[in-house]
Amino acid sequence: PIQPREQLDAVDSVCPYCGVGCALTYYVDRERGAISFAEGRDQPGSKSRLCVKGRYGWDYAASPQRLTKPLIRIDSAYPKGPLSADVRGDGGKGNGNDRGRVEGGNRSGGGRGDKKLGRDGRRKPGGLVDYDEVMPYFREATWEEALDLVASRLKEIHATQGPGAIAGFGSAKCSNEEAYLFQKLIRVGFGTNNVDHCTRLCHASSVAALFEGVGSGAVSTTYGDVVNAEVVIITGSNPTANHPVASSFFKQARRNGTKIVYVDPRASTVAEHADYHCQVKPGTDVAFYNGIMHEVIRLGLIDRDFIRERVSNYDELARTVADYPPERAAQITGVDADLIREVARVWGEAKAGVIYWGMGISQHTTGTDNARCLIALCSITGNVGKPGAGLHPLRGQNNVQGASDAGLIPMFYPDYQGVDAGETRERFEQAWGAKLDPNRGLTVTEIIGSVLKPGGVRGMYMLGENPFLSDPNINKVRKALSTLDFLVVQDIFLTETAEFADVILPASSYLEKDGSYTNTDRRVQLGRKVMDPPGEARVDWEIVQDIAQRVGLDWRYTSPSEIFDEMVALMPSYANLKHENLGLSGKLYPNDDPEHSDGTVVLFDERFNTDDGLAHLVPAQWLPARELPDAEYPLVLNTGRLLEHWHTGSMTRRSFALDTISPIAEVYMHPKDAADRGLAHGELVRVRSRRGVIELQVRISHREQLGNCFIPFHFREAAANLLTIDEIDPVGKIPEYKFCAIQVEALGAE
Ligand code: SF4
């Protein structure tokens, strides 16, 4: 029975899912040892609102599938490789080590999820790792034994093959303190900058362009600032699914008169709330924005004073976009030339405008160029540095901003201080008491590639990441990472990646620890412990510290706030912040007076963070995607998220409410594309690319463009990343998740 609210314990925390970082309160029944319900709490960025994930998606932490004891692979001679059939993808015939191309897909499940009963008589959640199949390859161990083994194997690889043979993937789901400690361990304990996390897969190209353009990777204004904008462009994003509460701010602003221009290949629900929907062909963003800038300049709607005083390289930009009159832009993008003209006029005439963008901009081989165009469009119209104007890459995970800020990236120490700058390195060497690697480390995508090369990475520490499902072209990823000499995975569930581990360390969910998280607005908030970790599972920062001590570091942190204080002392942007002054609503950074101020909403009101204080415009030419449709693979695949699910589904697919609402994988197709193939709604189909094949159901959707399909990437049994291409953006090193060529056919077709 649900206890009355007065008898429940109220714990104020933050939602663990998207970058909006909604404030909430968990009501905990201490007798049952369980959360009874969650409620939104007032905070400037969420105003007591929650989406379905925040409101109902917390029960995964109580899943019987939680890891509760350290595990060690039983027979180290056993050839490591995919253990369960649907990860192996070969129907159970053997391990994947020596297979050049492994086709994926759960033949029996057909994307519906395998709902058979496990040994304990419970229904197995659809499409999750088969514990019964995998567990026999592991034995339980004490923490002492597991930690000693991790430290000794990593030290051995470090000693015999050098620092470059070690790499660490941290997680944007972890707190700032955990991200900081993890990168410090890899840098100080192993002498390498080979440390990265999933920012590489979401906004690395946006951050690269923002650094180059305005000298800072963070947003220049908040999503709440939409109320001050006359017009906003929402582009390459489906905020209703991916940033639902931020999306409610956009829709509310429109009711108060803000115009919304929506630029996206899909007609997601935002299109229904937009004044203009420019349904660009996938991969044509540079041409579209060059066309808009061409017209803004032609109409004389640029801000000449702003350009003269605060911008460099305008003339070269103007020369480049001169080649993109609306007619040419229309030809490339498929958007009517008159609509391009109209949007340019509306943007150019507005007194203030913000551009909000998502991974439809960043996850391309031209991702950095796409973001450069957005920076240029804002800059030439004076739309940065004042209320209702600015640049806002909508960050994906709850703490992807904070993890990047804390230095969980291979080219920067905390606060984006370059590892290759001598003076900066000396400062960090002094602070950390160790000699540091002067070279930039490898990114997530480069680490995967290096594993198969002589002298590459041989030992890895994986904290909360699941690249066996999240990375592009996962057949290649699985093949590479399964050949590592040693892999330790620290996680709360037996993920697809943990199946390949030598040692698995049971970690804590965010409900089981204190820590700070930084949302997409630069708001640093406290997540507070609601309950203890199950069994022998432990808090992540303590596990990292235990490994650090075993590799010879004299770390004696006693609390997350102590770690936070050390981190802030090295991060000018976070100056003045302390756990004690974050309060119930958190604080925006930069913040001169957190005791009395919420922090700075609008950045760059007087100068940009670049060396000369100017915005640096970098013009871009449109380039087509790397793999275009052809006769064999005539459709374009776009991947992304659903409202009810999150990333590789390890949390949301174990949430009863969320998995019940959205239990199966589907490929979304335009009605004509389905009709041309004789496919009916709900029919099982096979989707092929040059890299893999999956089987799943068809959803006929008027939101798709003709010739384009959409597959969410949460479903292991129909893993979209078996299909995606691992081409990367040359600057941001981000993969092209949003464009590859596929074929869709009825299941019986040859
Ligand atoms: Fe959580 Fe994001 Fe939903 Fe807010 S909008 S409740 S942060 S998933």
Boltz pocket constraint, residues with backbone or C-beta under 6 A from the ligand:
constraints:
  - pocket:
      binder: B
      contacts: [[A, 15], [A, 16], [A, 17], [A, 18], [A, 19], [A, 20], [A, 21], [A, 22], [A, 49], [A, 50], [A, 51], [A, 52], [A, 53], [A, 54], [A, 55], [A, 242], [A, 243], [A, 244], [A, 245], [A, 246]]
      max_distance: 6.0
